[in-house]
Amino acid sequence: MRKSMKEAIGITVLDMIESGINFSFTQKDLRKKRHLSQTVFAQLLNVSSSSVRQWEQGERIPNLFVAR
């Protein structure tokens, strides 16, 4: 996947979080509604699969940094 696409997805996720939209990684909604595995979702966000697993289990809160 191209770097620009990954950045666009990351920016969109950050915008959703910052705008206060009812959004939760722990409910897996975003990933599951799009029929993505944790591995593919992690690749789209440019994070590790372990991070996605920990977010979904409520062990960690996403800390995504994307250059704007």
OpenMM code with the backbone's topology and positions (N, CA, C; nanometers):
from openmm import Vec3, app, unit

residues = "MET ARG LYS SER MET LYS GLU ALA ILE GLY ILE THR VAL LEU ASP MET ILE GLU SER GLY ILE ASN PHE SER PHE THR GLN LYS ASP LEU ARG LYS LYS ARG HIS LEU SER GLN THR VAL PHE ALA GLN LEU LEU ASN VAL SER SER SER SER VAL ARG GLN TRP GLU GLN GLY GLU ARG ILE PRO ASN LEU PHE VAL ALA ARG".split()
positions = [
    Vec3(0.0854, -0.1181, 0.0000),
    Vec3(0.0000, 0.0000, 0.0000),
    Vec3(0.0891, 0.1232, 0.0000),
    Vec3(0.0461, 0.2223, -0.0726),
    Vec3(0.1259, 0.3445, -0.0832),
    Vec3(0.1264, 0.4226, 0.0480),
    Vec3(0.2372, 0.4896, 0.0715),
    Vec3(0.2530, 0.5676, 0.1938),
    Vec3(0.1448, 0.6747, 0.2059),
    Vec3(0.1091, 0.7398, 0.0956),
    Vec3(0.0087, 0.8461, 0.1007),
    Vec3(-0.1271, 0.7934, 0.1451),
    Vec3(-0.1597, 0.6708, 0.1060),
    Vec3(-0.2868, 0.6116, 0.1463),
    Vec3(-0.2862, 0.5810, 0.2971),
    Vec3(-0.1751, 0.5285, 0.3450),
    Vec3(-0.1625, 0.5011, 0.4890),
    Vec3(-0.1760, 0.6298, 0.5686),
    Vec3(-0.1127, 0.7355, 0.5208),
    Vec3(-0.1207, 0.8636, 0.5911),
    Vec3(-0.2641, 0.9162, 0.5909),
    Vec3(-0.3342, 0.9024, 0.4792),
    Vec3(-0.4727, 0.9496, 0.4701),
    Vec3(-0.5626, 0.8742, 0.5684),
    Vec3(-0.5432, 0.7445, 0.5786),
    Vec3(-0.6233, 0.6648, 0.6720),
    Vec3(-0.5911, 0.7051, 0.8152),
    Vec3(-0.4633, 0.7214, 0.8448),
    Vec3(-0.4234, 0.7632, 0.9794),
    Vec3(-0.4809, 0.8985, 1.0166),
    Vec3(-0.4779, 0.9926, 0.9226),
    Vec3(-0.5331, 1.1261, 0.9470),
    Vec3(-0.6834, 1.1177, 0.9711),
    Vec3(-0.7525, 1.0355, 0.8927),
    Vec3(-0.8972, 1.0203, 0.9100),
    Vec3(-0.9303, 0.9658, 1.0486),
    Vec3(-0.8573, 0.8651, 1.0920),
    Vec3(-0.8806, 0.8076, 1.2251),
    Vec3(-0.8538, 0.9127, 1.3327),
    Vec3(-0.7449, 0.9868, 1.3193),
    Vec3(-0.7154, 1.0915, 1.4173),
    Vec3(-0.8236, 1.1989, 1.4188),
    Vec3(-0.8703, 1.2390, 1.3015),
    Vec3(-0.9765, 1.3395, 1.2940),
    Vec3(-1.1033, 1.2907, 1.3632),
    Vec3(-1.1351, 1.1623, 1.3464),
    Vec3(-1.2535, 1.1060, 1.4123),
    Vec3(-1.2387, 1.1118, 1.5637),
    Vec3(-1.1209, 1.0763, 1.6110),
    Vec3(-1.0959, 1.0778, 1.7559),
    Vec3(-1.1040, 1.2206, 1.8089),
    Vec3(-1.0364, 1.3137, 1.7401),
    Vec3(-1.0310, 1.4526, 1.7858),
    Vec3(-1.1659, 1.5229, 1.7781),
    Vec3(-1.2528, 1.4817, 1.6856),
    Vec3(-1.3819, 1.5478, 1.6700),
    Vec3(-1.4845, 1.5028, 1.7732),
    Vec3(-1.4497, 1.4008, 1.8497),
    Vec3(-1.5416, 1.3554, 1.9533),
    Vec3(-1.6473, 1.2585, 1.9042),
    Vec3(-1.6321, 1.2087, 1.7826),
    Vec3(-1.7259, 1.1081, 1.7313),
    Vec3(-1.7182, 0.9871, 1.8228),
    Vec3(-1.8329, 0.9287, 1.8519),
    Vec3(-1.8368, 0.8091, 1.9354),
    Vec3(-1.7600, 0.6991, 1.8631),
    Vec3(-1.6377, 0.6763, 1.9060),
    Vec3(-1.5433, 0.5942, 1.8332),
    Vec3(-1.4644, 0.5130, 1.9339),
    Vec3(-1.4592, 0.3833, 1.9166),
    Vec3(-1.3878, 0.3016, 2.0131),
    Vec3(-1.3109, 0.1902, 1.9441),
    Vec3(-1.1820, 0.1817, 1.9714),
    Vec3(-1.1042, 0.0700, 1.9200),
    Vec3(-1.1344, -0.0560, 1.9993),
    Vec3(-1.1766, -0.0416, 2.1228),
    Vec3(-1.1986, -0.1600, 2.2055),
    Vec3(-1.3192, -0.2400, 2.1595),
    Vec3(-1.4120, -0.1786, 2.0870),
    Vec3(-1.5293, -0.2510, 2.0393),
    Vec3(-1.5065, -0.3170, 1.9038),
    Vec3(-1.3937, -0.2952, 1.8418),
    Vec3(-1.3565, -0.3546, 1.7141),
    Vec3(-1.4472, -0.3121, 1.5998),
    Vec3(-1.5377, -0.2165, 1.6236),
    Vec3(-1.6352, -0.1798, 1.5206),
    Vec3(-1.5717, -0.1362, 1.3905),
    Vec3(-1.4777, -0.0462, 1.3986),
    Vec3(-1.4167, 0.0089, 1.2774),
    Vec3(-1.3558, -0.1025, 1.1926),
    Vec3(-1.2811, -0.1880, 1.2553),
    Vec3(-1.2118, -0.2955, 1.1841),
    Vec3(-1.3088, -0.4018, 1.1343),
    Vec3(-1.3972, -0.4461, 1.2194),
    Vec3(-1.4866, -0.5569, 1.1837),
    Vec3(-1.5902, -0.5188, 1.0785),
    Vec3(-1.6409, -0.3961, 1.0831),
    Vec3(-1.7396, -0.3550, 0.9833),
    Vec3(-1.6805, -0.3531, 0.8440),
    Vec3(-1.5503, -0.3404, 0.8366),
    Vec3(-1.4832, -0.3381, 0.7069),
    Vec3(-1.4193, -0.4724, 0.6729),
    Vec3(-1.4481, -0.5727, 0.7571),
    Vec3(-1.4007, -0.7100, 0.7351),
    Vec3(-1.2491, -0.7174, 0.7198),
    Vec3(-1.1800, -0.6474, 0.8104),
    Vec3(-1.0340, -0.6465, 0.8086),
    Vec3(-0.9803, -0.7291, 0.9247),
    Vec3(-0.8757, -0.8036, 0.8982),
    Vec3(-0.8077, -0.8741, 1.0067),
    Vec3(-0.7291, -0.7725, 1.0890),
    Vec3(-0.6873, -0.8140, 1.2075),
    Vec3(-0.6045, -0.7246, 1.2888),
    Vec3(-0.4752, -0.6918, 1.2167),
    Vec3(-0.4205, -0.7882, 1.1446),
    Vec3(-0.2952, -0.7665, 1.0730),
    Vec3(-0.3107, -0.6614, 0.9633),
    Vec3(-0.4162, -0.6730, 0.8833),
    Vec3(-0.4383, -0.5774, 0.7746),
    Vec3(-0.4686, -0.4391, 0.8318),
    Vec3(-0.5520, -0.4342, 0.9362),
    Vec3(-0.5845, -0.3061, 0.9995),
    Vec3(-0.4578, -0.2399, 1.0528),
    Vec3(-0.3715, -0.3190, 1.1146),
    Vec3(-0.2447, -0.2664, 1.1664),
    Vec3(-0.1590, -0.2106, 1.0533),
    Vec3(-0.1549, -0.2792, 0.9413),
    Vec3(-0.0768, -0.2317, 0.8272),
    Vec3(-0.1324, -0.1002, 0.7744),
    Vec3(-0.2647, -0.0887, 0.7692),
    Vec3(-0.3258, 0.0351, 0.7219),
    Vec3(-0.2896, 0.1535, 0.8108),
    Vec3(-0.2809, 0.1284, 0.9412),
    Vec3(-0.2486, 0.2352, 1.0364),
    Vec3(-0.0989, 0.2482, 1.0616),
    Vec3(-0.0217, 0.1583, 1.0001),
    Vec3(0.1228, 0.1586, 1.0171),
    Vec3(0.1634, 0.1394, 1.1635),
    Vec3(0.0975, 0.0422, 1.2277),
    Vec3(0.1279, 0.0048, 1.3656),
    Vec3(0.1429, -0.1469, 1.3699),
    Vec3(0.1816, -0.2007, 1.4832),
    Vec3(0.1974, -0.3454, 1.4954),
    Vec3(0.0629, -0.4133, 1.5212),
    Vec3(0.0547, -0.5395, 1.4836),
    Vec3(-0.0654, -0.6185, 1.5114),
    Vec3(-0.0886, -0.6279, 1.6619),
    Vec3(0.0208, -0.6320, 1.7359),
    Vec3(0.0120, -0.6368, 1.8815),
    Vec3(-0.0576, -0.5128, 1.9369),
    Vec3(-0.0293, -0.3959, 1.8789),
    Vec3(-0.0947, -0.2727, 1.9246),
    Vec3(-0.2453, -0.2804, 1.9029),
    Vec3(-0.2864, -0.3275, 1.7864),
    Vec3(-0.4297, -0.3394, 1.7569),
    Vec3(-0.4950, -0.4343, 1.8569),
    Vec3(-0.4303, -0.5486, 1.8828),
    Vec3(-0.4851, -0.6446, 1.9787),
    Vec3(-0.5006, -0.5809, 2.1162),
    Vec3(-0.3989, -0.5067, 2.1603),
    Vec3(-0.4037, -0.4439, 2.2922),
    Vec3(-0.5109, -0.3357, 2.2978),
    Vec3(-0.5318, -0.2596, 2.1888),
    Vec3(-0.6377, -0.1591, 2.1858),
    Vec3(-0.7731, -0.2256, 2.2013),
    Vec3(-0.7920, -0.3334, 2.1266),
    Vec3(-0.9222, -0.4002, 2.1273),
    Vec3(-0.9521, -0.4686, 2.2601),
    Vec3(-0.8499, -0.5084, 2.3310),
    Vec3(-0.8698, -0.5713, 2.4611),
    Vec3(-0.8699, -0.4688, 2.5736),
    Vec3(-0.8556, -0.3421, 2.5393),
    Vec3(-0.8588, -0.2364, 2.6396),
    Vec3(-0.7324, -0.2245, 2.7214),
    Vec3(-0.6249, -0.2879, 2.6759),
    Vec3(-0.4980, -0.2836, 2.7492),
    Vec3(-0.4204, -0.1544, 2.7241),
    Vec3(-0.4435, -0.0936, 2.6072),
    Vec3(-0.3756, 0.0311, 2.5702),
    Vec3(-0.4734, 0.1214, 2.4973),
    Vec3(-0.4433, 0.2496, 2.4982),
    Vec3(-0.5211, 0.3477, 2.4230),
    Vec3(-0.4373, 0.3860, 2.3020),
    Vec3(-0.4996, 0.3963, 2.1840),
    Vec3(-0.4230, 0.4320, 2.0644),
    Vec3(-0.3474, 0.5628, 2.0800),
    Vec3(-0.2273, 0.5635, 2.0333),
    Vec3(-0.1444, 0.6828, 2.0343),
    Vec3(-0.0856, 0.6947, 1.8942),
    Vec3(-0.1669, 0.7484, 1.8023),
    Vec3(-0.1273, 0.7557, 1.6616),
    Vec3(-0.0755, 0.8938, 1.6294),
    Vec3(0.0423, 0.8989, 1.5731),
    Vec3(0.1009, 1.0257, 1.5318),
    Vec3(0.1202, 1.0228, 1.3821),
    Vec3(0.0590, 1.1153, 1.3145),
    Vec3(0.0719, 1.1255, 1.1699),
    Vec3(0.1130, 1.2685, 1.1374),
    Vec3(0.2154, 1.2825, 1.0569),
    Vec3(0.2576, 1.4168, 1.0156),
    Vec3(0.1518, 1.4763, 0.9256),
    Vec3(0.1067, 1.5969, 0.9573),
    Vec3(0.0036, 1.6633, 0.8762),
    Vec3(0.0661, 1.7692, 0.7913),
] * unit.nanometer
topology = app.Topology()
chain = topology.addChain("A")
for resn in residues:
    res = topology.addResidue(resn, chain)
    for name in ("N", "CA", "C"):
        topology.addAtom(name, app.Element.getBySymbol(name[0]), res)
